[in-house]
Amino acid sequence: MAPPPGDKTASKVNQESTPKRSISSVLFVIAMQTEALPLVDKFQLAEQSDSLFPEGVPWMRYSGKYKDLNINILCPGKDKKFGVDCVGTVSASLLTYASVQALQPDLIINAGTAGGFRAKGASVGDVYLVSDVAFHDRRFLFLIRKIPGIFPGTEGPTAYHRLDASYCYCLLNEAQDDISVDQKLMPAVLEILSSVIYPMQVLDLYGVGSRQALPTPNLVKELKLKVGKLSTGDSLDMTSQDAAVILANNATVKDMEGAAVAYAAELLKVPVIFLKAVTDIVDGDKPTSEECLQNLAAVVAALDKAVTKVVDFINGKTFSEL
């Protein structure tokens, strides 16, 4: 699960390490060309066919000058075998890493569409500025199903439990009718359990990979942007296990790239902003794929409008002014 508030394992952008001068170079990482092309037109960017990247990769780059900003929009392009957009965390992390190495931007913006949760107040067409990102499908056997008759609980998104020492203690107590457990031995049993489980807890935190986006309080206030947390996974659908972790991540929106972009950005110490527009309601009553396709064009237009406002706000400012 996501670390508790104030946990130092959650990465935080160090404002002191960011440049004091005005932001001059912005790198956009956008998963689908459908999402990117309206911005290419808006900023009057030109497609580049240079050799910045390894030969044979399908990545697309559009660059140009907009006001005082040098802008590059990068898309992972079409898969050469299947002819579809290279969506997902692998392409996103590779593209982000290679693009930062080649272009040395001041700031990364990951913009795109996402699913939203009605329970968190999201509606189709909403555009969120993301405060925190995390993964929801990188599990290390630390989330176990509560099987009726063995582990208490019922089926559904909350029918899972964190496997920690306290829960093991509960399980042992519930097993009293079936096995003999000497209560005097319980402290020793729990100590053994903890010695095994603690390393798994650390792996679990690594798997969730909770990170904070660049704080932009002035941007939020000026543009009156909605703010929410983002959870990332490599599937369009959502399993019950995914749902349990997303709930623990306190996510308002769900995508397939954001946390991977954050990981690469953190490695290379580049601040990152996330803008996500809601195409479908994950906890709604319509099939995700159908609702997403039905709303895609209108939501991309809303994303285009929001991104333009954000770029206009960033122009001429330092990080401390965001």
C-alpha positions, -999 to +999 in steps of 0.1 A: +000+000+000+010+036-002+032+048+027+014+066+055+014+105+054+048+118+062+066+086+053+101+095+042+101+067+016+078+088-005+100+108-029+096+146-027+110+171-052+137+191-036+129+227-045+165+238-036+179+215-064+157+231-091+171+259-112+165+295-100+162+308-135+130+308-155+119+275-169+130+273-205+126+237-217+096+215-213+094+178-222+059+163-227+056+125-225+022+115-240+012+079-246-010+082-277-007+104-307-044+110-306-037+129-273-006+146-286-015+159-320-039+187-309-010+201-287+014+197-316-009+219-337-016+243-308+021+250-301+030+248-339+056+221-334+073+202-362+080+165-364+117+157-361+134+129-378+168+133-363+190+106-348+186+114-311+173+079-304+185+044-312+177+033-348+145+013-351+126+027-321+091+039-331+092+070-309+079+102-323+092+137-314+077+171-322+096+202-312+095+240-315+093+273-297+062+285-279+065+319-264+097+317-243+096+279-240+114+252-259+089+224-262+094+188-271+064+164-273+074+127-272+051+098-280+062+061-279+046+057-314+031+026-329+042-010-322+059-023-353+043-057-350+008-049-340+004-013-353-011+000-320+000+028-297+028+016-274+009+023-242+019+010-208+047+015-182+076-001-201+074+022-231+067+052-209+098+046-187+121+039-216+109+069-235+112+092-205+147+081-197+160+083-232+143+117-239+157+133-207+192+120-215+190+134-250+171+167-244+180+177-208+147+194-201+140+216-171+106+201-166+086+170-176+048+171-182+030+138-185-003+146-200-030+121-211-063+105-205-073+083-175-101+065-158-117+083-129-135+072-097-170+085-090-165+077-054-137+103-053-157+129-071-144+124-107-166+130-137-160+125-174-142+155-188-126+165-156-089+174-158-068+166-127-034+180-117-018+150-099-003+154-065+010+118-060+015+087-081+018+050-073+015+016-089-013-008-082-003-040-099+033-046-087+024-070-059+049-090-039+026-116-024+018-092+004-019-088-003-038-120+004-073-130-003-096-134+027-111-168+018-144-176+035-138-204+060-101-198+061-095-161+061-126-141+073-143-118+048-164-119+016-156-115-021-152-080-035-126-052-038-121-051+000-118-089+004-081-087+009-059-082+039-023-069+044-002-098+055+015-084+086+023-097+120-009-084+136-030-101+110-010-134+114-018-131+151-055-128+143-053-158+120-036-179+147-062-169+173-090-178+149-073-212+143-075-221+179-103-246+173-083-264+146-048-263+159-031-261+193-012-229+198+005-224+232-001-188+241+033-187+258+049-193+224+030-165+206+056-138+211+083-161+196+059-170+168+052-133+160+089-125+162+097-152+136+068-140+114+080-104+116+116-114+106+102-130+075+075-104+068+094-071+073+116-076+041+084-083+022+069-051+036+099-031+021+095-049-012+058-040-011+066-003-006+090-006-035+063-022-056+038+005-049+065+031-056+047+061-041+061+094-054+051+130-052+047+153-083+062+187-083+043+209-059+026+238-078+003+256-054+002+289-074-007+270-106-035+252-088-049+284-073-046+305-105-062+279-128-085+264-102-074+229-111-088+198-095-061+179-076-060+142-070-038+111-067-030+089-096-026+051-096-008+033-125-011-002-139-005-020-171-041-031-177-071-012-189-094-032-167-092-036-130-090-068-110-103-070-074-067-070-062-060-039-082-091-022-067-079-029-032-045-013-038-060+016-057-083+022-027-052+021-004-034+045-028-064+069-023-064+074-060-089+096-079-076+087-114-061+056-129-038+054-159-011+032-176+020+055-176+022+081-148+041+062-121+066+049-146+073+084-159+078+095-123+103+067-117+124+076-146+122+114-138+133+107-102+163+087-114+174+117-135+164+143-110+139+162-133+107+176-118+075+163-133+039+175-135+010+152-144-023+163-161-049+136-165-083+140-182-111+116-173-125+095-202-144+069-182-157+062-148-140+031-135-166+025-107-195+033-130-219+011-148-205+013-183-178-010-198-144+009-196-133+004-231-166+015-246-170+046-225-133+055-231-137+054-269-170+072-268-156+101-248-121+102-262-124+131-287-142+155-263-119+147-234-088+152-255-101+186-264-106+194-227-070+181-220-057+203-248-073+234-233-061+226-198-025+219-209-024+251-229-034+271-198-007+253-178+020+260-203+009+297-205+012+299-167+046+282-167+060+305-193+085+330-178+083+316-143+108+299-120+099+267-101+094+286-069+067+307-087+047+276-096 
